[in-house]
Amino acid sequence: MTTEPIEQIHLFAYGGPNIVSPQPGVLLRVRCDKDRSLRIRNALKDGAQSIGMIIADVESVGHPQDDGLFVITATFRTPTPELGAALASYVVDGVRAQATGDEEWDKDGPLYELQKRRRREALPVAALQLLAEARKRGVPSMRLADGRLQLGYGARGWAIEASQAEAAQPPWERLGSVPIYAITGEAQREATVRQVAQQLRAQGHTVHTLDNAGYADTVALLADPSVTLAVVGLNTDELLQRGLPFEGCTQAIITDMQGLRPPAAADDEEWAQALGLPMLVSSGPAIINTADGRLAALAAYAPHGVMRTA
């Protein structure tokens, strides 16, 4: 049994569609000596208000365990998930300090630092307007590792410094997404990436491939202006921790649930949900390996139906 009043299990900052929401956000999972779900929910809301951070759909639910402890899962949506994760970490520290009577814990200092970080990372109004226009036009967007904004993917993408957004004149007529074949799974994923890429090259396409790809790896690939078609095998643990690194794809292929459950999954249901994420944003029917019985339940959630494979 834990000697701590609160112990962090998982803290995930979702940059894209994820197992909780189709929008960026945060998941915090903790183990507590009692049901502290309401305290955590209120602390998240109060902390966000203090630092001027936008959050929505704040939920915090406690589940009693056989050992008398509680596992609490808190989630919320936010356009700044990394900052949101920092806020959640602060809340855990605050709940622990309150529960243990730690009078030396600094409540205000960390909040002030988070407020400064929020101001430092905030996009200019013109950049926000540019992103809003992209959404209106159906053009995907992302923030690159160097801080630039990118509208569109690959050869149909265009990047700009956020500070230059006010004078920007995006080439809207050519911006959009390149074909993306998103493949999830475990033992069979790598071979499937090779097979799909081979088939597409046989059709005359120039194909860029990436397997065991994390969130940052995939964003970097889709920022490459030479990419006209991408076949990406997505790392499951990264899907669980960061969500999808793109807003849509051409084809979703789910190969298997073999081997050990990824560390970031609380149970097999979360594992399966992560594998199924690409089918939720695919423009066509998903391909699911129905020979793996644990994947069969995903078929009911595919927006465009399923092409089953044996």
Backbone torsions as a table, in degrees:
resi	resn	phi	psi	omega
1	MET	NA	139.4	-178.6
2	THR	-65.6	143.5	174.9
3	THR	-93.9	-5.0	179.8
4	GLU	-92.9	143.0	174.2
5	PRO	-69.2	-22.7	177.0
6	ILE	-151.0	134.4	-178.8
7	GLU	-134.4	124.2	-178.4
8	GLN	-74.5	131.6	176.7
9	ILE	-103.2	-53.8	-179.8
10	HIS	-135.4	144.2	171.0
11	LEU	-143.9	108.9	-174.4
12	PHE	-119.0	136.0	174.8
13	ALA	-108.7	107.8	-176.2
14	TYR	-87.3	119.6	178.6
15	GLY	-86.3	-13.8	-178.2
16	GLY	-149.8	-165.9	178.0
17	PRO	-50.6	139.2	-171.0
18	ASN	-145.8	-175.7	-175.9
19	ILE	-73.8	-8.5	179.3
20	VAL	-102.7	-39.4	-171.3
21	SER	-153.4	155.1	174.3
22	PRO	-76.2	-1.3	-178.0
23	GLN	-120.5	159.2	179.5
24	PRO	-56.8	151.6	-179.1
25	GLY	179.6	-159.8	-173.7
26	VAL	-137.4	143.6	169.1
27	LEU	-123.4	127.8	174.4
28	LEU	-120.0	128.0	176.8
29	ARG	-126.5	125.2	-177.8
30	VAL	-131.1	160.4	172.9
31	ARG	-111.7	128.6	-175.1
32	CYS	-127.3	159.6	177.6
33	ASP	-75.7	-16.8	175.0
34	LYS	-154.4	175.4	-177.1
35	ASP	-74.7	101.3	180.0
36	ARG	-106.1	23.2	-174.4
37	SER	-62.5	-42.3	-179.8
38	LEU	-66.0	-41.2	178.2
39	ARG	-60.5	-42.8	-179.6
40	ILE	-66.6	-43.2	179.5
41	ARG	-60.1	-48.3	-178.7
42	ASN	-65.4	-37.9	179.9
43	ALA	-66.5	-37.7	177.1
44	LEU	-63.2	-45.9	-179.5
45	LYS	-65.9	-43.8	179.8
46	ASP	-65.8	-41.6	-179.8
47	GLY	-64.6	-42.1	178.8
48	ALA	-62.2	-41.4	178.7
49	GLN	-64.4	-37.9	-178.6
50	SER	-64.9	-37.3	-176.7
51	ILE	-97.2	-0.6	178.4
52	GLY	75.8	32.2	-177.0
53	MET	-100.7	141.3	-179.6
54	ILE	-88.0	120.6	171.3
55	ILE	-135.7	157.4	-179.1
56	ALA	-149.0	162.8	177.3
57	ASP	51.5	50.2	179.8
58	VAL	-75.4	122.1	177.8
59	GLU	-129.9	143.2	177.6
60	SER	-145.4	117.3	-173.6
61	VAL	-128.2	131.1	178.2
62	GLY	-101.7	138.4	179.3
63	HIS	-123.0	118.2	179.2
64	PRO	-66.9	143.3	179.9
65	GLN	-110.0	163.9	-177.7
66	ASP	-63.4	-23.9	-178.1
67	ASP	-88.6	7.1	179.1
68	GLY	90.9	-7.6	177.9
69	LEU	-87.3	174.7	177.3
70	PHE	-125.1	136.7	168.9
71	VAL	-102.4	122.0	-176.4
72	ILE	-112.9	128.6	176.3
73	THR	-113.2	121.1	178.1
74	ALA	-115.8	135.6	-179.7
75	THR	-136.8	152.7	172.0
76	PHE	-160.6	155.8	176.3
77	ARG	-93.3	144.4	175.4
78	THR	-162.2	144.0	175.8
79	PRO	-75.4	-5.5	179.4
80	THR	-124.3	73.3	-172.5
81	PRO	-64.8	-34.7	179.7
82	GLU	-65.0	-42.2	175.5
83	LEU	-65.2	-38.0	177.7
84	GLY	-62.2	-38.5	177.7
85	ALA	-66.2	-37.8	177.1
86	ALA	-64.4	-38.8	176.3
87	LEU	-63.4	-43.7	179.8
88	ALA	-61.7	-39.7	177.7
89	SER	-63.4	-40.4	176.1
90	TYR	-61.1	-41.7	179.9
91	VAL	-62.8	-41.9	177.8
92	VAL	-59.9	-45.2	178.7
93	ASP	-61.4	-40.0	-179.0
94	GLY	-67.1	-42.7	178.2
95	VAL	-63.1	-41.1	178.9
96	ARG	-64.3	-43.4	-179.4
97	ALA	-63.1	-42.0	179.5
98	GLN	-65.4	-42.2	-176.5
99	ALA	-68.8	-31.4	-177.7
100	THR	-96.5	-1.9	-178.9
101	GLY	69.2	31.9	-179.6
102	ASP	-76.5	98.5	-177.1
103	GLU	-77.9	-11.1	-179.6
104	GLU	-90.3	-8.9	179.6
105	TRP	-65.5	131.1	-177.4
106	ASP	-87.3	107.4	-179.0
107	LYS	-76.3	-41.9	-170.1
108	ASP	-85.5	-35.0	-176.9
109	GLY	-57.3	-52.2	178.7
110	PRO	-61.5	-36.2	177.4
111	LEU	-63.0	-40.2	178.5
112	TYR	-63.3	-41.4	178.4
113	GLU	-64.4	-39.8	177.6
114	LEU	-65.7	-37.3	177.0
115	GLN	-63.6	-43.3	177.8
116	LYS	-63.7	-40.1	178.5
117	ARG	-64.1	-41.9	179.0
118	ARG	-59.7	-43.0	179.1
119	ARG	-67.1	-39.4	-178.6
120	ARG	-66.1	-36.7	-175.0
121	GLU	-93.5	-6.3	-176.7
122	ALA	-64.9	139.4	177.8
123	LEU	-79.7	146.3	174.7
124	PRO	-61.5	155.7	-179.8
125	VAL	-56.1	-41.4	-179.0
126	ALA	-62.2	-36.0	178.2
127	ALA	-68.5	-40.3	176.8
128	LEU	-63.3	-38.2	177.9
129	GLN	-66.1	-36.6	178.5
130	LEU	-65.4	-42.6	178.0
131	LEU	-65.3	-37.5	178.2
132	ALA	-65.3	-39.2	177.9
133	GLU	-65.5	-38.2	177.9
134	ALA	-62.4	-44.0	178.2
135	ARG	-61.0	-41.1	179.9
136	LYS	-61.4	-35.0	-178.3
137	ARG	-89.5	-2.2	-178.8
138	GLY	75.7	24.6	179.9
139	VAL	-98.1	122.6	179.5
140	PRO	-67.1	154.7	180.0
141	SER	-142.4	160.4	177.3
142	MET	-160.0	157.3	176.4
143	ARG	-100.6	125.6	-175.4
144	LEU	-83.1	167.6	-176.4
145	ALA	-61.6	-28.9	-179.5
146	ASP	-87.0	5.3	177.2
147	GLY	95.3	-12.0	179.1
148	ARG	-70.6	159.3	174.0
149	LEU	-98.8	139.4	173.9
150	GLN	-122.4	131.0	173.6
151	LEU	-106.2	125.5	-177.4
152	GLY	83.7	171.4	-178.0
153	TYR	-120.7	147.7	172.3
154	GLY	53.8	-132.9	-178.3
155	ALA	-65.5	-14.9	178.0
156	ARG	-105.1	23.1	-179.3
157	GLY	-107.8	166.4	-179.5
158	TRP	-154.9	124.2	-175.9
159	ALA	-111.2	151.7	-178.0
160	ILE	-153.2	148.5	172.0
161	GLU	-67.3	136.2	-178.5
162	ALA	-58.6	-32.2	-178.6
163	SER	-70.7	-14.2	-178.5
164	GLN	-102.3	8.4	-173.9
165	ALA	-64.1	-30.8	-175.4
166	GLU	-63.1	-35.3	-178.9
167	ALA	-98.1	8.0	-174.7
168	ALA	-70.7	144.1	173.7
169	GLN	-130.4	80.3	-176.5
170	PRO	-61.3	143.2	175.4
171	PRO	-79.8	69.5	-170.8
172	TRP	-53.1	-33.0	-173.8
173	GLU	-64.7	-23.3	-179.5
174	ARG	-108.9	-1.2	-176.1
175	LEU	-85.1	144.3	179.4
176	GLY	167.7	-153.5	-179.2
177	SER	-111.6	147.5	169.3
178	VAL	-88.5	161.1	176.5
179	PRO	-60.1	130.9	178.9
180	ILE	-125.2	122.4	175.0
181	TYR	-103.7	109.0	-174.6
182	ALA	-101.3	122.7	-174.9
183	ILE	-120.6	127.3	177.2
184	THR	-121.4	160.1	-179.0
185	GLY	144.3	-168.4	-175.5
186	GLU	-124.5	-88.9	-174.0
187	ALA	-66.7	-33.8	-173.8
188	GLN	-98.1	-2.3	-174.1
189	ARG	-64.4	-48.7	-175.9
190	GLU	-59.7	-45.8	179.6
191	ALA	-64.4	-35.2	179.2
192	THR	-67.9	-37.9	175.5
193	VAL	-58.1	-46.9	-179.7
194	ARG	-63.5	-42.6	-177.8
195	GLN	-64.7	-46.8	-179.5
196	VAL	-64.1	-42.0	179.0
197	ALA	-62.4	-40.9	179.0
198	GLN	-62.3	-43.4	179.5
199	GLN	-63.0	-41.1	-179.1
200	LEU	-70.4	-37.2	176.9
201	ARG	-66.4	-35.3	177.7
202	ALA	-64.0	-23.2	177.0
203	GLN	-87.1	1.3	176.5
204	GLY	97.5	7.7	-178.9
205	HIS	-86.1	147.2	168.2
206	THR	-87.9	121.2	-170.0
207	VAL	-119.5	131.4	170.1
208	HIS	-104.2	130.8	-177.8
209	THR	-119.0	154.0	177.1
210	LEU	-154.2	127.6	177.5
211	ASP	-121.7	157.4	-175.6
212	ASN	55.1	37.4	-171.0
213	ALA	-79.5	131.9	172.3
214	GLY	-87.2	179.0	-178.8
215	TYR	-60.2	-52.1	-176.9
216	ALA	-64.8	-37.6	178.8
217	ASP	-60.0	-43.7	-176.9
218	THR	-70.3	-40.7	176.5
219	VAL	-59.4	-43.3	179.2
220	ALA	-62.0	-40.2	178.1
221	LEU	-62.8	-44.9	-177.3
222	LEU	-75.2	-9.4	174.3
223	ALA	-90.6	-7.6	-178.6
224	ASP	-78.2	117.0	-176.9
225	PRO	-68.9	-9.2	178.4
226	SER	-86.3	-8.7	-175.5
227	VAL	-81.3	119.8	176.7
228	THR	-108.6	-18.1	177.2
229	LEU	-158.5	132.4	-176.2
230	ALA	-123.7	135.9	171.4
231	VAL	-116.2	114.2	-170.7
232	VAL	-123.5	123.2	171.4
233	GLY	-94.4	116.6	-170.2
234	LEU	-93.4	130.8	176.4
235	ASN	-66.5	127.5	-173.6
236	THR	-66.9	-41.9	-179.3
237	ASP	-62.7	-36.2	176.8
238	GLU	-67.8	-37.3	175.4
239	LEU	-60.4	-40.3	-179.5
240	LEU	-68.5	-34.7	-174.6
241	GLN	-91.9	-29.7	-173.9
242	ARG	-120.9	-16.1	-175.5
243	GLY	81.4	-169.3	-179.0
244	LEU	-76.9	140.9	178.9
245	PRO	-90.6	11.9	177.8
246	PHE	-146.5	161.7	-176.1
247	GLU	-89.5	-19.9	-178.5
248	GLY	-161.7	161.3	177.4
249	CYS	-145.9	164.2	-178.3
250	THR	-80.3	-42.5	-176.1
251	GLN	-144.0	134.1	174.5
252	ALA	-111.1	129.1	-179.4
253	ILE	-127.0	123.9	-178.1
254	ILE	-115.6	116.6	-167.4
255	THR	-94.0	-44.3	-173.3
256	ASP	-173.9	166.7	173.2
257	MET	-123.9	46.5	-176.8
258	GLN	-84.1	158.3	174.8
259	GLY	85.2	-161.0	-177.3
260	LEU	-80.8	145.6	176.0
261	ARG	-61.7	136.5	177.8
262	PRO	-59.5	143.7	-176.3
263	PRO	-58.4	-29.9	-175.7
264	ALA	-80.1	-7.4	179.6
265	ALA	-90.8	130.0	178.1
266	ALA	-71.0	-30.2	-178.6
267	ASP	-159.1	179.4	-178.9
268	ASP	-65.4	-29.1	178.9
269	GLU	-63.4	-44.7	177.6
270	GLU	-65.4	-36.7	176.7
271	TRP	-58.4	-50.4	-179.9
272	ALA	-63.7	-39.9	179.5
273	GLN	-60.9	-41.0	179.3
274	ALA	-64.1	-42.9	178.9
275	LEU	-62.3	-31.5	-177.0
276	GLY	-84.9	-4.8	-175.2
277	LEU	-54.6	-45.7	-177.4
278	PRO	-60.5	-31.1	-178.8
279	MET	-67.0	-22.9	-179.9
280	LEU	-73.0	-20.6	-179.4
281	VAL	-117.0	8.0	-179.8
282	SER	-76.2	146.5	179.8
283	SER	-85.1	-4.8	-179.5
284	GLY	-139.9	-177.8	179.4
285	PRO	-59.7	145.4	177.4
286	ALA	-83.4	153.9	172.9
287	ILE	-107.5	118.8	-177.5
288	ILE	-122.9	133.8	176.7
289	ASN	-78.2	96.6	-176.9
290	THR	-75.1	-5.8	173.8
291	ALA	-66.9	-22.7	173.8
292	ASP	-94.3	102.9	-172.3
293	GLY	-59.5	-27.1	-178.1
294	ARG	-70.9	-13.9	179.1
295	LEU	-89.4	-13.2	-173.3
296	ALA	-59.0	-35.3	-177.2
297	ALA	-65.8	-20.2	-179.3
298	LEU	-68.3	-25.1	-175.0
299	ALA	-56.5	-35.1	-177.2
300	ALA	-67.6	-15.8	-175.9
301	TYR	-105.0	0.2	-179.6
302	ALA	-75.7	116.7	-175.6
303	PRO	-59.3	-31.4	-176.4
304	HIS	-114.0	21.3	178.7
305	GLY	83.1	-175.5	-172.6
306	VAL	-135.3	138.5	167.2
307	MET	-103.8	103.7	-174.7
308	ARG	-77.9	146.8	173.7
309	THR	-125.1	146.6	179.5
310	ALA	-93.8	NA	NA
